[in-house]
Structure formats: C-alpha cells, structure tokens
Amino acid sequence: MTISLSRILLVGVLFLPSITLLNDSAPFNDDPWDLDGPCQKYVEKLAVFQSEMVACATNWSIPPKVCTNCYDNYIKFKQYEYETKHLDNVFSLDNRTCSQVIYDNYLLSYSSDISTALTTKIWEKSRCDSCITINWDLPHNKSEKEFTERTLVFQNRLYEWRNCVVNYTSGGLLVDDLNDLQNGSKICNECKTQFEELYGYYWKIYTTPDVDFCVDVETTMNDTIHLWDDVWKCAEKQDRNRDLAGIMITFATLVLLTALFYAASYIQGGGQTRNLIRYSRLQEDPRGQRSRLLSSGMSDADLFHRAATMPNVPIHQSR
C-alpha cells in the first residue's frame, strides 16, 4: 500500500508541471479577466491558416514556386482573413467587435502583421498575379483560380522538352555515361528543337513590355538553362563564337569612334595653332597700324612730316 501511494505521488509530481505548462500556454477563453476571451477562437483559427501558408511557402522555397503550388493555401488564408475582418456580430467583454479587437485594439496586431507579410512579401513579391488569376468572391466563399494562358503555354512546352529528355535518358536526368552528355550527344541533338521553342517563347514574353512571368516560371527557366548549358554541355560552340564575334565587333567600333573623336579634336586644335604662328610672321599688324591708336585725326603723312622737320638735337641738350 505504501509503495502504491509512493508511485501515485511520484507520477503526480512528474506530470503536474506538464499540466501546469499546458494550462499556462492555453488561451483563457473563460477567464473573467480576459476581456477578449470571446474572440480568441477566431484568432486561433486564423493562426492555423497562416501557419499552413507559411509551411507551404517554406517547402517550396528552393527553388521558389509558391504561386503554382500554394494557391489553395493562399485562397483559404485570405478567405478567413476576410471573415475575421467582418466579425461585426461577435463582441468582447468590453462590448467591442472582435474585428476591432484583432486589428485595431492594440498598438501591435501580430495577426495583421503576419497577414500583411504573407500577402506582400511572399505572394505579391513573387508576382503570382502574372501566372494565376484569382476571381475573388470572399463574401460567398467561392473564389476561383485560373492559370494565365502564357503560363499554360510555357508549361506545355516545358513538358514537351522534358518528355524528350526522359526518352533519351531512360527516365534519369543524369546518366552514368558522361561522354554521352557532351556536345553532339543524342539528348542535345534530338531535344534541341523543343528547347529552342521553349526558350524562344520565354524570351518573347520576357522582352514584351508590361508583360511578365511569375517567379515560378523564371526560376524554372533558369534551372532549365543551367541544366542544358552547364550540366549537359549542350551549348553550341558556334553560338558562343557568334557571341564572341559580336563582342569583338562592338569593342572595335567603340575604339574606332574614340580614335576618330580624338583625331578630329587634335586636327581642329592644330589648325588654330598654325593660324597664330602665321599672324606672328606678318609684316604689318593685322589689327591695323599703331599710329591710329595715338590720334584718330592724325594721318601717316602728318607723322612723316613731323619727323622730317624735327631738328637734330644732341641727346645731352634735349634733357
């Protein structure tokens, strides 16, 4: 009997802290001092949808493909966020609506901050609207999604290229025989057309003004190019030589234009210098005779007459 009582006490001591901890972490819905108790269950449900969206975004972060894989979670999250903002018939103990309690009652609203981050930092920053159109009907909980046409076309061409690759790799992307993956191998030759069609369509959309792809498509295309060019070495040498030739032609053109600019500047400056030297060799001042600076009414003849009639006075007498 003593042993049984000791065991009961021991079990109680071990589990009492756990029970206390659970009670401490649980919301006090029935606590008379908790004025927001009636609103707590709505916050808990919102937290579930927010956490599911966060989990989906994290799972699809390498590479980032939130738009095409987490749209259901995003729609559910936005739906319940809408409902929490319209809790006009549910009140706290101090007679405030639960919508006011959740979003406006305190200096900080963690629910609002998390919702804003999920919307702006993840969904909008990923440009998901460029790949998926969501026809929102939040009041009736009937929102529907639809992939854009350019996303579907890209996806179809991507699948065509991947199917071609799978046919020549026996279902594995990285085969054991590395020599078969060099330039001129079957995978590079046989699937070249599908790859060029895929890349050509992507580049057409990418360079069209005011038309964009979501991050999902961009990262998929970047990984595809990396796989094609760097892993399988399918980039043609003539393409690279063509790029190198274009760079060399551009560089030569810039050098030639620079040389012509400085040559023209030198020639123009040299011409001005020769004109100055030519002026210095003139017998007469090109600006006119200096006598005209003495008197505007005195002619050259008057100056010559004055010089002829002036007596020869010794220097020591002229002082």
C-alpha positions in Angstrom: 0.0 0.0 0.0 2.9 2.3 0.9 4.6 1.5 -2.4 1.4 2.2 -4.4 0.9 5.5 -2.7 4.5 6.5 -3.4 4.1 5.7 -7.1 1.0 7.8 -7.3 2.8 10.7 -5.7 5.7 10.3 -8.0 3.5 10.3 -11.1 1.7 13.3 -9.8 5.0 15.2 -9.3 6.2 14.3 -12.7 3.1 15.2 -14.6 2.0 18.2 -12.6 4.5 20.6 -14.2 3.4 19.5 -17.7 -0.3 20.0 -16.9 0.5 23.4 -15.5 2.6 24.3 -18.5 -0.3 23.4 -20.9 -2.7 25.5 -18.9 -0.3 28.4 -18.9 0.1 28.3 -22.7 -3.6 27.8 -23.5 -5.8 30.8 -24.1 -8.0 31.9 -21.2 -11.3 31.8 -23.0 -13.3 31.5 -19.7 -11.1 33.9 -17.7 -13.3 36.7 -16.4 -10.3 39.0 -16.5 -9.7 38.3 -20.2 -11.8 40.9 -21.9 -11.0 39.4 -25.4 -11.9 35.9 -24.5 -14.9 35.5 -26.8 -12.6 36.5 -29.8 -9.8 34.0 -29.0 -11.2 31.1 -31.1 -11.2 33.2 -34.2 -7.6 34.2 -33.7 -6.7 30.6 -33.2 -8.3 29.6 -36.5 -6.7 32.4 -38.4 -3.3 31.2 -37.0 -3.9 27.8 -38.5 -4.5 29.1 -42.0 -1.5 31.5 -41.6 0.8 28.7 -40.5 -0.3 26.4 -43.4 0.5 29.2 -45.8 3.9 29.7 -44.2 4.7 26.0 -44.3 3.8 25.7 -47.9 5.9 28.7 -48.9 8.9 27.4 -47.0 8.5 23.9 -48.5 8.5 25.5 -52.0 11.3 28.0 -51.4 14.2 26.1 -53.2 13.5 27.0 -55.9 10.7 29.5 -55.1 7.5 28.1 -56.6 4.8 29.5 -54.3 2.4 30.7 -57.0 1.9 27.3 -58.7 1.9 25.2 -55.6 0.4 27.3 -52.7 -2.5 29.0 -54.3 -5.1 26.8 -52.4 -3.4 27.7 -49.1 -3.4 31.4 -50.1 -7.1 31.4 -51.0 -8.1 29.8 -47.7 -5.9 32.2 -45.8 -7.3 35.2 -47.5 -10.9 33.9 -47.1 -10.6 33.5 -43.3 -8.7 36.8 -43.0 -11.8 38.4 -44.7 -14.1 36.7 -42.2 -12.1 37.9 -39.2 -12.4 41.5 -40.5 -16.2 41.1 -40.6 -16.9 39.8 -37.1 -19.4 42.6 -36.5 -21.8 40.4 -34.5 -19.2 39.0 -32.1 -18.2 41.2 -29.2 -15.6 41.2 -26.4 -16.5 41.6 -22.8 -16.0 45.4 -23.1 -18.5 45.5 -26.0 -16.1 45.9 -28.9 -16.4 43.8 -32.0 -13.9 41.0 -32.4 -12.7 42.6 -35.7 -11.7 45.7 -33.7 -10.1 43.6 -31.1 -8.0 41.6 -33.6 -6.9 44.5 -35.8 -7.4 47.9 -34.1 -7.5 47.4 -30.3 -3.7 47.3 -29.6 -0.5 49.1 -30.6 0.6 45.8 -32.2 -1.5 43.3 -34.1 0.5 40.2 -34.8 -2.3 38.7 -36.8 -2.4 41.8 -39.1 1.4 41.9 -39.5 1.7 38.3 -40.4 -1.2 38.6 -42.9 0.5 41.6 -44.5 3.8 39.8 -44.8 2.2 36.8 -46.4 0.4 39.0 -48.9 3.1 41.5 -49.8 6.4 39.8 -49.1 5.5 36.4 -50.5 2.5 36.4 -52.9 2.9 39.9 -54.4 6.7 39.8 -54.4 6.6 36.5 -56.3 4.4 38.3 -58.9 1.9 35.5 -58.7 -0.8 37.5 -60.5 1.3 37.2 -63.6 0.7 33.4 -63.6 -2.5 32.9 -61.7 -5.7 34.9 -61.9 -7.9 34.6 -58.8 -11.5 35.6 -59.2 -12.3 36.7 -55.6 -15.7 36.1 -54.2 -14.9 36.3 -50.5 -18.5 37.2 -49.2 -19.8 33.9 -50.7 -16.6 31.9 -50.1 -16.5 31.0 -53.8 -13.2 32.3 -55.0 -11.7 30.5 -58.0 -8.3 30.4 -59.6 -7.3 30.3 -63.2 -3.8 30.0 -64.8 -3.0 32.6 -67.4 -2.6 31.5 -71.0 1.1 32.3 -71.2 1.7 30.2 -68.1 -0.1 27.2 -69.7 1.8 27.6 -73.0 5.1 27.7 -71.1 4.1 24.6 -69.1 3.2 22.6 -72.2 6.4 23.4 -74.0 8.4 22.6 -70.8 6.7 19.2 -70.6 7.4 18.6 -74.3 11.1 19.2 -73.7 11.2 17.2 -70.5 9.5 14.2 -72.2 12.1 14.3 -74.9 14.9 14.3 -72.4 13.3 11.4 -70.5 13.1 9.4 -73.7 16.9 9.6 -74.2 18.0 9.2 -70.6 15.9 6.2 -69.7 14.0 8.2 -67.1 17.0 9.6 -65.4 18.2 13.1 -65.9 21.9 12.4 -65.0 23.1 9.2 -66.8 26.2 7.3 -65.8 28.0 7.7 -69.2 29.2 11.3 -69.0 30.6 11.1 -72.6 27.0 10.8 -73.8 26.2 14.2 -72.4 28.9 16.1 -74.4 28.2 18.3 -77.4 26.7 16.2 -80.2 25.1 13.6 -77.9 21.6 12.3 -78.6 20.0 14.4 -75.9 21.5 17.6 -77.2 20.7 16.9 -80.8 17.3 15.2 -80.5 15.8 17.7 -78.0 17.3 20.8 -79.4 14.1 21.8 -81.2 12.0 21.5 -78.1 14.5 23.5 -76.1 14.7 26.3 -78.6 10.9 26.5 -78.8 10.7 26.7 -75.0 13.4 29.3 -74.7 12.1 31.3 -77.7 8.6 31.6 -76.2 10.0 32.5 -72.7 12.3 35.2 -74.3 9.4 36.6 -76.3 7.3 37.1 -73.1 10.3 38.3 -71.1 11.1 41.1 -73.6 7.5 42.2 -74.1 6.7 45.5 -72.3 4.2 45.3 -69.5 4.0 41.5 -69.7 5.7 39.4 -67.1 6.1 35.9 -65.7 5.9 35.0 -62.1 9.0 33.9 -60.2 8.0 30.3 -60.5 8.4 30.4 -64.3 11.6 32.5 -64.2 13.3 30.1 -61.8 12.1 27.1 -63.8 13.6 28.5 -66.9 16.9 29.5 -65.2 17.3 26.0 -63.9 16.5 24.5 -67.3 19.1 26.7 -69.0 21.6 25.7 -66.4 20.9 22.1 -66.9 21.1 22.4 -70.7 24.2 24.6 -70.9 26.3 23.8 -67.9 25.4 20.3 -66.8 24.8 18.6 -70.2 27.1 21.0 -72.1 24.6 21.4 -75.0 25.5 25.0 -75.8 26.8 25.0 -79.3 30.3 26.3 -80.0 29.1 28.3 -83.0 26.7 30.2 -80.8 29.4 31.1 -78.4 31.7 32.1 -81.2 28.9 34.2 -82.6 28.6 35.9 -79.3 32.4 36.4 -79.1 32.4 37.9 -82.6 29.6 40.3 -81.6 31.6 41.4 -78.6 34.7 42.0 -80.6 32.9 44.0 -83.3 31.3 46.2 -80.7 34.7 46.7 -79.0 36.4 47.6 -82.3 33.6 50.0 -83.1 34.0 51.8 -79.8 37.8 52.0 -80.2 37.4 53.4 -83.8 34.9 56.0 -82.7 37.1 57.1 -79.8 40.1 57.4 -82.1 38.2 59.5 -84.7 37.0 61.8 -81.9 40.4 62.5 -80.6 41.9 62.8 -84.1 39.3 65.4 -85.1 39.9 67.3 -81.8 43.7 67.3 -82.4 43.3 68.4 -86.0 41.0 71.2 -85.1 43.3 72.4 -82.3 46.3 72.2 -84.6 44.7 74.4 -87.2 44.2 77.2 -84.6 47.9 77.0 -83.6 49.1 77.4 -87.2 46.9 80.5 -87.6 48.5 82.1 -84.6 52.0 81.4 -86.0 51.0 82.8 -89.4 49.8 86.0 -87.8 53.1 86.5 -86.0 55.0 86.4 -89.3 53.1 89.2 -90.9 54.9 92.4 -91.8 52.0 94.6 -90.6 49.8 94.2 -87.6 46.6 92.6 -88.9 44.7 94.7 -86.4 45.8 98.0 -88.1 48.7 100.5 -87.7 49.7 101.5 -84.2 49.6 105.2 -85.2 45.8 105.1 -85.3 45.9 104.4 -81.5 47.7 107.8 -80.9 45.2 110.1 -82.5 42.1 109.4 -84.6 42.7 112.6 -86.6 46.4 112.2 -87.4 47.4 110.6 -90.7 50.6 108.8 -91.7 51.7 111.8 -93.8 51.5 114.1 -90.8 53.7 111.8 -88.8 56.2 111.7 -91.6 56.3 115.5 -91.9 56.8 116.0 -88.2 59.7 113.6 -88.2 61.4 115.3 -91.2 61.1 118.9 -89.8 62.3 118.0 -86.3 65.8 119.4 -85.6 68.7 117.2 -84.8 69.2 117.9 -81.2 72.0 116.3 -79.3 71.0 113.9 -76.6 72.6 115.9 -73.9 70.8 119.1 -75.0 67.4 117.5 -75.0 67.4 116.9 -71.4 
